[in-house]
């Protein structure tokens, strides 16, 4: 494997991530807030302990993020049926709408990056997606 190409790829990924993060901040969400919202939308409802583990955040930070998302009406807290002391969170219709809006913007960003590449290269990158997912 060409180590120099790996280093260069490592440099491209953060630039693309910054472009994605700009789309979430354009929705008045931090990248971490959007990440939590997306996780709850895709996998929810989730318990806070599970969400803390999946997101890799400490419980205090997650609590603050959940509070902001809840106050903005993007998620709502629910009692956990298996433990009434615990809470679960689920996405609201407004949260689902915002998640989809940011998701579409991020897809557009990536589409624009791919369109700047020669068609053959873009096709090769897209063909590699299943292997990269695995």
C-alpha positions, 0 to 999 in steps of 0.5 A: 500500500502506498503510504504517501497516498494514505497520508494524502487521503487522511488529509482529504477526509477532514476537509470533507468533514468540515464541509459536512459540519458547515451544513449542520452549523448552518441549521444552528446545530453544532456538529455533535448536536447534529450527530446525536439528532441523526443517531436518534432519528436512525436508531431511536428511541434510545436510552440515554446510557445507550446514546452516551455509549454509541456517541462516545460522549460523557454523560454530562456532555450528552445531557447538555446536548439532549437538553438543547435538542429537547428545548428546540423541539427536535427530540423529546424525552420519554420514560423508559418502560423498563426503568422508570428512573431512566429516560429515552429520547426520540426524534420529533417531526421537526427533528426528522425534518431538520435531519433530512434537510441537513442530510440532503445538504450533505449529500449535495456537498458530496455530489458536488465534490464527486462531480469535480472528479473525472467520471471514471474516478468518481465511479471507482470511489462509489464502487468502493463504498460497500468495501469501505462500509464493511 
